[in-house]
């Protein structure tokens, strides 16, 4: 288990709240996002889940910018429906509707402020199971930095998602070893993949997220057809070759 996260002062410094990312990386991200319309070969539903507890504040704005740009482009293509799920504070865990025009979703993300609290990953996984029981969910993306729950409970839910064909793509911010162990297990049992969320490499993160979107709309065949380095990396992870 990881240590409990300690709250940090909210928005104490512009440098803390909005870490600078290379402009060229952001431009490359947007170019990649805009190619998704041509890359996707079907339609799908994807859940985007985020840890909005206080320790995420330093990179929350960057995450909103990157994810908002990508899912906005995908939504305009009309091929992917996205639902936002986030948790924060004292037992607060909320979800949006599934939307294919994601402008409203992006606006919602930019209005969310991080609040102190413990992780609620179990609720996210349970929610995904309920959603796919109602209508097929093709993938779950989870972005967080810590895990403060019973790993066996999370593993059971992750295994159920794997049986239902809902891979969890976990993007870990930071280097918490306990969280890393749990996140990798969630990815393995759900037949998904684990990656590092690195704010210093926006273009790399963007490529991986776009690969998840392509997978959600067209599966492995769509990734193979596009054939970018990030697609090949995603395929390797999905087939059990990733570390």
C-alpha positions, 0 to 999 in steps of 0.5 A, spaced: 500 500 500 502 507 498 502 512 504 496 516 504 497 522 500 498 529 503 494 535 501 498 540 498 496 548 498 491 549 492 493 554 487 499 557 491 503 559 485 502 559 477 508 555 476 505 549 480 498 550 477 500 550 470 506 546 469 509 548 462 509 544 456 513 545 450 509 548 445 511 544 440 509 538 443 502 541 444 502 542 437 504 535 435 498 533 440 493 537 436 495 534 430 495 527 432 488 528 435 485 531 428 488 524 425 483 520 429 477 521 424 481 518 419 484 512 423 477 510 427 474 504 423 468 503 427 464 506 433 465 505 441 464 507 448 470 509 452 470 511 460 475 517 462 476 516 469 480 521 473 483 522 480 481 529 482 484 529 489 489 535 491 495 531 489 493 532 482 492 539 482 499 541 479 498 537 473 490 537 473 490 543 468 495 540 463 491 534 463 485 537 462 488 541 456 491 534 453 485 530 454 480 535 452 483 537 445 484 529 444 477 527 445 474 534 442 477 532 436 474 524 436 467 527 438 467 531 432 469 525 428 462 522 431 466 515 432 467 515 439 462 516 445 466 519 452 464 519 459 467 523 464 468 520 471 472 523 477 472 523 484 475 527 490 473 530 497 469 526 501 466 520 498 465 524 492 465 520 485 461 523 479 460 521 472 457 525 466 453 522 460 456 519 454 457 524 449 460 524 442 460 531 441 465 533 447 465 540 447 461 540 453 465 535 457 471 539 456 468 545 459 466 540 465 473 538 466 476 545 466 471 547 471 473 541 476 477 543 482 481 538 486 479 537 493 483 533 498 480 526 499 482 519 498 482 515 492 476 511 490 478 507 484 474 501 486 468 505 485 470 507 478 471 500 476 464 498 479 461 504 475 465 501 469 462 494 470 455 497 471 455 501 464 458 495 460 452 491 463 447 496 460 451 497 453 458 495 451 464 499 454 470 498 449 475 501 454 476 505 461 482 510 461 484 511 468 489 517 470 491 517 477 497 518 482 496 514 488 492 508 491 489 507 498 484 501 497 484 494 498 488 491 492 485 485 492 478 488 492 481 492 486 483 486 483 477 482 483 473 488 479 479 489 474 478 481 473 471 482 472 472 487 467 477 483 463 472 478 463 467 483 460 472 485 455 473 492 458 481 493 458 483 498 463 489 503 460 492 506 467 496 512 466 500 513 472 502 520 474 509 520 479 512 514 482 509 511 488 511 504 488 505 501 491 500 505 486 504 502 481 504 495 483 496 496 484 495 499 477 499 494 473 495 489 476 489 492 474 491 493 467 494 486 467 487 483 470 483 487 465 487 485 459 489 493 458 496 496 459 499 501 464 503 507 462 507 513 466 503 519 465 509 524 464 508 531 464 514 533 460 513 528 454 506 531 452 507 528 445 508 521 447 502 521 452 498 524 447 500 519 442 498 513 447 491 516 449 490 517 441 492 509 440 487 508 446 481 512 442 483 508 436 483 501 439 476 503 443 473 505 436 476 499 431 480 494 436 487 491 434 485 491 427 485 499 427 491 499 431 495 495 426 492 499 420 494 505 423 501 502 425 504 508 428 510 507 434 505 508 439 500 503 436 505 498 436 507 499 443 499 499 445 499 492 441 505 489 444 502 491 451 495 488 449 498 482 447 502 481 454 509 483 451 509 490 455 513 491 462 
